[in-house]
Amino acid sequence: MRRLRSKHNNLLNYFLYNDSELSPAYVAKCKKFFKEIDDHLEAFKDVCNTLIDDELVEFAMSRFCKIRMGVELPIKWVKQGDTNVTEFYTGELNLPWLVAYINYYNELLDEKDLELLDIKHSCLFLGLALSKVRGINIVNNTVYILNNDVGFVNYKLDKQIFI
């Protein structure tokens, strides 16, 4: 029986066809990819389950800052009108392209390329933090976080992050 030719780094055929119709190398690579995701997810869940949302956001932002800037920055949770910072990066605008960015780097990623690995990890941490709050910004070496329970929207929430 002739096997279907599949592009590696493309999972479409894995979901469309039976394993018997695909090359064994392709099927093995797909299964390895899913196993790696499961392993990372389990490790990440272990950390997440021990933290409440605020701690999780602070953990994610401290890791993001450590990776991207080399230092941990102080974190300030913004209450109504208690800061001059009025522009925040929001999850609604930034999460979709962050996920696309991570997927793009996943395809290019060679485990030996530490710079690309750092970009991927910083995007993951930033995406996690943005998924839990209304907005984030870094100004004058301080991380400002606008929590979801802030009931007003007089902040500009349409900035797009460029990592």
Kinemage of the C-alpha trace (Angstrom):
@kinemage 1
@onewidth
@group {chain A} dominant
@subgroup {mainchain}
@vectorlist {calphas} color= white
{ca met a 1} P 0.000 0.000 0.000
{ca arg a 2} L 1.322 3.385 -0.955
{ca arg a 3} L 1.788 5.860 1.893
{ca leu a 4} L 0.614 9.458 1.760
{ca arg a 5} L 3.420 11.997 1.592
{ca ser a 6} L 3.205 14.529 4.456
{ca lys a 7} L 5.105 17.680 5.282
{ca his a 8} L 6.792 17.497 8.632
{ca asn a 9} L 5.812 20.432 10.924
{ca asn a 10} L 2.293 20.216 9.467
{ca leu a 11} L -0.270 18.240 11.479
{ca leu a 12} L -3.143 18.393 8.986
{ca asn a 13} L -2.605 14.918 7.519
{ca tyr a 14} L -2.265 13.434 10.995
{ca phe a 15} L -5.849 14.484 11.730
{ca leu a 16} L -7.267 13.705 8.288
{ca tyr a 17} L -5.862 10.224 7.632
{ca asn a 18} L -5.369 6.943 9.456
{ca asp a 19} L -1.895 6.179 10.760
{ca ser a 20} L -1.658 3.259 8.337
{ca glu a 21} L -1.924 5.681 5.392
{ca leu a 22} L 0.932 7.886 6.629
{ca ser a 23} L 4.661 7.305 6.802
{ca pro a 24} L 5.820 5.783 10.092
{ca ala a 25} L 8.394 8.578 10.533
{ca tyr a 26} L 5.697 11.255 10.177
{ca val a 27} L 3.370 9.500 12.642
{ca ala a 28} L 6.218 9.044 15.129
{ca lys a 29} L 7.191 12.717 14.870
{ca cys a 30} L 3.567 13.826 15.414
{ca lys a 31} L 3.182 11.566 18.446
{ca lys a 32} L 6.468 12.834 19.850
{ca phe a 33} L 5.237 16.425 19.402
{ca phe a 34} L 1.992 15.691 21.283
{ca lys a 35} L 3.915 13.906 24.048
{ca glu a 36} L 6.189 16.937 24.477
{ca ile a 37} L 3.151 19.220 24.719
{ca asp a 38} L 1.609 16.925 27.339
{ca asp a 39} L 4.853 16.865 29.338
{ca his a 40} L 5.185 20.662 29.262
{ca leu a 41} L 1.514 21.106 30.087
{ca glu a 42} L 1.720 18.790 33.089
{ca ala a 43} L 4.783 20.601 34.449
{ca phe a 44} L 3.103 23.943 33.869
{ca lys a 45} L -0.132 22.750 35.517
{ca asp a 46} L 1.840 21.731 38.597
{ca val a 47} L 3.146 25.290 38.935
{ca cys a 48} L -0.228 26.875 38.092
{ca asn a 49} L -2.175 24.730 40.542
{ca thr a 50} L -0.075 25.995 43.422
{ca leu a 51} L -0.661 29.649 42.589
{ca ile a 52} L -3.731 31.849 42.669
{ca asp a 53} L -4.318 34.066 39.628
{ca asp a 54} L -2.514 37.155 40.977
{ca glu a 55} L 0.523 35.091 41.949
{ca leu a 56} L 0.435 33.344 38.580
{ca val a 57} L 0.428 36.681 36.734
{ca glu a 58} L 3.299 37.974 38.871
{ca phe a 59} L 5.238 34.738 38.315
{ca ala a 60} L 4.683 34.927 34.540
{ca met a 61} L 5.670 38.601 34.336
{ca ser a 62} L 8.770 38.114 36.487
{ca arg a 63} L 9.881 35.245 34.209
{ca phe a 64} L 9.106 37.362 31.116
{ca cys a 65} L 11.210 40.254 32.455
{ca lys a 66} L 14.040 37.942 33.500
{ca ile a 67} L 14.184 36.375 30.021
{ca arg a 68} L 13.725 39.547 27.933
{ca met a 69} L 15.497 42.134 30.107
{ca gly a 70} L 17.787 40.045 32.272
{ca val a 71} L 16.306 41.380 35.535
{ca glu a 72} L 13.123 41.045 37.535
{ca leu a 73} L 11.189 44.296 37.674
{ca pro a 74} L 8.888 45.493 40.460
{ca ile a 75} L 5.202 44.842 39.823
{ca lys a 76} L 2.452 47.330 40.623
{ca trp a 77} L -1.226 46.393 40.476
{ca val a 78} L -3.129 49.438 39.214
{ca lys a 79} L -6.200 50.631 41.068
{ca gln a 80} L -8.577 53.231 39.634
{ca gly a 81} L -6.693 56.427 38.854
{ca asp a 82} L -3.630 55.704 41.031
{ca thr a 83} L -1.073 55.868 38.224
{ca asn a 84} L -0.023 58.127 35.396
{ca val a 85} L 0.240 55.086 33.120
{ca thr a 86} L -2.817 55.173 30.872
{ca glu a 87} L -1.900 52.822 28.027
{ca phe a 88} L -1.979 49.080 28.500
{ca tyr a 89} L -1.416 46.070 26.276
{ca thr a 90} L -4.537 43.936 26.368
{ca gly a 91} L -5.089 40.223 25.874
{ca glu a 92} L -7.979 40.657 23.426
{ca leu a 93} L -5.707 42.385 20.952
{ca asn a 94} L -2.431 40.597 21.657
{ca leu a 95} L -3.176 36.963 22.508
{ca pro a 96} L -4.108 35.861 18.958
{ca trp a 97} L -0.913 37.122 17.393
{ca leu a 98} L 1.179 35.928 20.377
{ca val a 99} L -0.126 32.411 19.744
{ca ala a 100} L 0.667 32.762 16.031
{ca tyr a 101} L 4.135 34.067 16.931
{ca ile a 102} L 4.751 31.090 19.240
{ca asn a 103} L 3.574 28.639 16.565
{ca tyr a 104} L 5.842 30.307 14.002
{ca tyr a 105} L 8.887 30.010 16.256
{ca asn a 106} L 7.923 26.445 17.176
{ca glu a 107} L 8.361 25.461 13.529
{ca leu a 108} L 11.775 27.147 13.336
{ca leu a 109} L 12.917 26.060 16.743
{ca asp a 110} L 16.102 24.106 17.036
{ca glu a 111} L 16.732 23.149 20.670
{ca lys a 112} L 20.277 24.491 20.305
{ca asp a 113} L 19.089 27.976 19.300
{ca leu a 114} L 18.795 29.563 22.731
{ca glu a 115} L 17.740 32.970 21.384
{ca leu a 116} L 14.671 31.526 19.625
{ca leu a 117} L 13.932 29.394 22.680
{ca asp a 118} L 14.017 32.533 24.857
{ca ile a 119} L 11.654 34.343 22.466
{ca lys a 120} L 9.238 31.415 22.588
{ca his a 121} L 9.354 31.194 26.388
{ca ser a 122} L 8.946 34.948 26.854
{ca cys a 123} L 5.885 34.878 24.548
{ca leu a 124} L 4.404 31.995 26.547
{ca phe a 125} L 4.860 33.825 29.854
{ca leu a 126} L 3.502 37.079 28.463
{ca gly a 127} L 0.519 35.286 26.926
{ca leu a 128} L -0.243 33.581 30.227
{ca ala a 129} L -0.179 36.889 32.098
{ca leu a 130} L -2.299 38.665 29.468
{ca ser a 131} L -4.901 35.907 29.599
{ca lys a 132} L -5.507 36.590 33.299
{ca val a 133} L -5.673 40.419 33.430
{ca arg a 134} L -7.197 43.356 31.566
{ca gly a 135} L -3.884 44.976 30.601
{ca ile a 136} L -0.118 45.175 31.172
{ca asn a 137} L 2.560 47.771 30.499
{ca ile a 138} L 6.196 48.280 31.467
{ca val a 139} L 7.113 51.896 32.161
{ca asn a 140} L 10.267 53.224 33.863
{ca asn a 141} L 11.392 49.709 34.828
{ca thr a 142} L 8.119 48.896 36.598
{ca val a 143} L 5.472 46.413 35.454
{ca tyr a 144} L 1.979 47.915 35.711
{ca ile a 145} L -0.911 45.454 35.718
{ca leu a 146} L -4.536 46.440 35.217
{ca asn a 147} L -6.645 43.756 36.885
{ca asn a 148} L -9.876 42.382 35.430
{ca asp a 149} L -11.916 43.613 38.388
{ca val a 150} L -11.253 47.251 37.543
{ca gly a 151} L -14.753 48.416 36.664
{ca phe a 152} L -13.892 51.415 34.543
{ca val a 153} L -12.225 51.740 31.175
{ca asn a 154} L -10.586 55.127 30.980
{ca tyr a 155} L -7.339 53.477 30.021
{ca lys a 156} L -6.268 52.996 26.418
{ca leu a 157} L -6.351 49.229 25.871
{ca asp a 158} L -5.499 48.979 22.191
{ca lys a 159} L -1.700 48.917 22.149
{ca gln a 160} L -0.109 46.029 20.280
{ca ile a 161} L 2.950 44.461 21.864
{ca phe a 162} L 6.144 44.147 19.875
{ca ile a 163} L 8.494 41.674 21.493
